[in-house]
Amino acid sequence: MQKKKTRKVRHAVINVLMVGVFITAVYLLFQVALEIIATVQLSNQLTQVEEHLEDIQNEHQYLSEQKDKLLDPEYVKNYARAGFMLSKDGEQIFFLPQADDDE
């Protein structure tokens, strides 16, 4: 009789330990899944930020080049003449019709 009681107790303890190990394993796997999801999200965010940084760097380079060009008086004169139809003394400006692409 005593052996049956100890076996029942032993089986109950083993069952409780197995359930505890199972619950712990599920919890740890859930935490790993959450970390993987967070890592993927951060990786995507990093990619977007790097693309934005590249755009900003390209814009900075373009603006730096424009600034350097605008410091040159000859460039400013040519830019004003081309963009605002300004002419030199004695120079005439003619407006030519634009050709249509569909003809």
Protein Blocks (a to p, Z undefined) as FASTA:
>chain_A
ZZmmmmmmmmmmmmmmmmmmmmmmmmmmmmmmmmmmmmmmmmmmmmmmmmmmmmmmmmmm
mmmmmmmmmmpmklmmmmmmmmnopacehiacdddddddfkZZ
